[in-house]
């Protein structure tokens, strides 16, 4: 099978729908998908029959409503297509009602108080804008998930609402600018995904990796990433075989996996897809993370998606490439050849700048997690301070608008590398900035702060909603302006927006202390940890934003706030308990065994050979001191963990974990890692960093 034949072969895509559905049904379904209109039950019945027939042809026996609860993972309940008939036989049946609505238990998923334990009913509702697919012999139908009383209990529903809000406001602005051909605007996303591969057998021996996804103990080996030889390096045969099969499995599901390479840290890699509509891209990224793990298992690997699996080397992020495209095929963030004269581009660019400046707190919130706190602000990820990189040319364009000066277009520069045989090519008008959290990269913005395990839904809900709000303000400002005054008014509006929000633009090095000081002078937010930023979710200005655009109700906002606090504390609680377990039952016994062996050797050396044991005594004293120090530190960790278990206030608890438990864990680790370096080869009861990072 060729790649074009393979691609999308397990997806109920547009081509299959055209082939399988009656013309009137196909047109009705396309109208629903393209125009967000209601789907009638007779159309759903016809689609269900065709979908079932196609799925059975491909070996499917079951169907499931595939949804994304607030766990951050996906969920599915499988039902077979069989329907008993007379004579003890069955037929394969699937109705429009089953396609449209499912009923999973809503009480067992995180709800932040929206549902009581005894209130079990919840609903899944078909999302026709994201195509159904076959996975593991089951027809998977992407759905939204809500409670019995209608509140969103998932990550898809708010995303769809935010896409509708941006579509509405962007289309309104375009019409006011005279671009009446446009009937809709969609956001597009291409999420790059970083990950680690470790040997399956090594993974099985590490309780910390099994329970938490990251190593809680582990001294650095003699070599880390300092030679920078792994980045873009030649793929090892087993890794190449894994990546090849991963590509094929993703292509079957219509996921446009495009780029793959080794990342900076040893054992770290990256996969990047082609852009897609945001809703589909979010679904695809959830699938990608799942398929990565399944394919890794077949190759005797384990795929780690934690933001910081190994201390001392780079962690993994996820870059969210975001843009806006009209139904006429125009990228609204494409500057064209003359950005200074492209008023439509400048309107949408400054709307984004305004949105990011006003709601930088929410953008920081959208990437907050216990895992991502290990990355943000380190020299491997953008800082926690949200700023925008525009590059020299666009910054100069905005400066000229603000100051009323002429913008002299930058001339294209031909690159001459100095060897005659090498081709000349045109140099880009601006460099890239890897330290920027939100960087303009030609015709899109790259939100670089996301953690590798994060659902990309949340950050895109914030982006879509904040930009929708900025556009609504623009529309309100120009809605009554006469046609002959519109250009002048829009120009003044752009200028005003630049002046009010230029503080968020920063093209320099985000890793420096000077930038932290400068950002404080500018009044930019600097939320260093998850408990610091979570309360912004329920601040008045942010509640007003979400409720105005019908993204969340107030109860949905407060429920998510509670869930995020709870997830943070639970994550650190599991890590603390796991570290206590590993130290008490594995690490300290290994140290004690080493002490016993060293003492036995010293005793024999002195008693039977009459030799000096000065060196052995010094080693024993050091090991014993370290053993005692680790024991005391882990006892303190256990005591503080017990205190945390008795606390009831969610925010107070999260802050206690952040200030006390993390400090306790860091102390235990520091002592243990220093002790590990003194242990003989083979003394550790689990694989070391050297065993895991350099043998894939």
Steps between C-alpha positions, in 0.01 A plus 500: 500500500640841403509786751212687330293180523607444861430856611160531665411138421352462850313834494137563403614805307340724239585267213338202675194710587458607137525138387278347769230760564204602280564844347234679705631344823859588412400863429310524828795359694744737325272791587515398865879469491569817303234732645453363854131428435280248681499139374159338447436144624419361154841621379662343806329168430631493143851593614491233770416226249778605264749539785419156636527333159837664437627407848391136469671480159821596682458235768337708774266317738434777752443873517585752769439864576859626529517802729745714699403535867682730742756228575711625207469160334235352273218267605292240321224246577467227237169357373474233234300544181314172562123505541323168579218385270269200497654158466792574727678701233635854492529780248751785496305814583577864583241777525508877469402523866807295598716717277373829641482420872677278750466470876819437699516530878569867581560464874832317473673766289638826643220755524624753756176475694267520198385145567446321831618139529142370501413698183630267233335602176699680230477528123736482207394683183641437151735765364454474121782750437759239602487182287437157649781244479577135569741409780567149627194360319266763642321786324596809701257794481642830630254649747448774754424405861253681726315445828130420545443871561693606189835618641810420296706228667760474226766686303327487161182697578677822612731468199208484257339796677823702473533418130145622443572820694809581297324410175215736587718796598761457226235476228332810638826698483576381147157611379549842660832524315317433174598135461144367465596188303608331822227303675710329768841502669660193653803477724766250399758326716808287448618360836862378504548214746819418693550168681756260648553131426638264765544124503189320620697275736670801660163674541351198679771520767441867583206563735528874443457467124212256544304711751596858407647499149825660618810397694496616861855377564801474274852640481616637167733272300844629389345620174171686460402722207799734518654371177175579313562195284153352534316799351401417140744209523478183293207288612597172663352200314247407771388861540470538122290182484276635778457834325423329169221290649373799698471702177305222332258456789440874519454529123234226510306721742536804275752667730742694277827408676764693307829552686698274733844537655718456808466779754768654723495263798619140465202272441281794400320538165237714328211457258325787322180487291364720223243762609133410536181662627544547875232255608639226276860585596414462870338162436799396291748598771313294760512206259867562423596473869302177531643344183855603600468287812342203325759485223782545752379192688525291181865604465583423865511870585294715731409847376528763777288813457571659837638854476813412699572126509869549583651765724810670360407483131236672290136414551232469234263766374234538237498796257154620407518662153182709470345707222165614354375411152192613309270267308639668185845363581670814635732477801417812698847500660685497169663846465530471122777680315420839656382454859502875564235544229296191589238652728307173543817327624582788735151493652525131582865525610427780746189316621724208594750733670218661699356161595831359622579810703157517665473129571862395550395374844256257338758392244741418782217318678427294189846337511523461879558156649724336756705345219536819297616695806830308464555648150370855486770751583783251460740530205309236307159664469354851480480700822180514703464867395273514194635727225480523121787475252421677173841528340675808366286568192156484663624690803628771267162508322317552830753763612445695177122489551532615860738785412338598171825444310567342162575128508789419272444141391792273580680380192538128446856390567660221301701257714849430368656230719841537337531179301427540130338158470234584762180667379409856587164543672295782647547575868185532713420851616529401867663235717320253727485536879482170686471676838170669414179346638293638210695557180386616156649261245409630157124443477410359840573531870684225682391461864808322635417467870282188487614187683534176307221312680251788482181492295532787252132577546544732800760735349295528181181575692683793661655620173176480305297672770749778571539581130120485454468761777762727339321472164164575659645825638634585153161429344321717755740786429446503122145370455344845447789661309410623147670319212708803403638526856562130568867487392598803708306372803650152477850648469446702818358193675808298407726779624308527829520123552875497437559777753284333766643150462855528365636417847439130426730506193854382577750381238796438732631212710226384736747300712680800651451653843485837328181396321338397828575845639384672181178297490423605858549865404259450209241352735499154341384197696761258638322201651780260588295199611163338442348592840603862437309525171192282551296762692499728192243261350233635735596871489217730392654616170556141389158378611349787299703401194383137507137571578472783244604267218312198644816291540435403862222565746609623842444154645713344223781748575498423871484127435810514280682709757429233762608221263830671418579555869408141579709359214805697611478379859424141402796493263744616766342273760561196280856616434569547872360157592695336218825665606448391861436145381806489272735643763379283787460173312767525230757775534581498873520118512747518209709757687486292819611190310794695359591620850483141633725370222751782549503437877558128446792568266652749747466255788668215310774730373584613851455169684663259258750716313576761762466771237384860540128559444519879497350525150223252577411681821478832315270344238286338771468829687392682183247233405364479854462878521318504168280206604400685817438823308278328244309319774431827682401677178259229394347496848437874467342439160274231648395730787416788265312267265290387796430866582389558142260207517321672787458835322164589343529838326599425137710812435671482840579134432647572155718776644617267779606242245677770299687655793556206737466164327704597193775637726497175700518290184784711361701453819449122496599486136810716540629280782410175324654600168825597671500165679427309179829626357682319782328164448676221310379385159192281534411617852193691386187282497371680189654634175713814523482802270789358300309174452190681372627792296771348284381151413200568278 
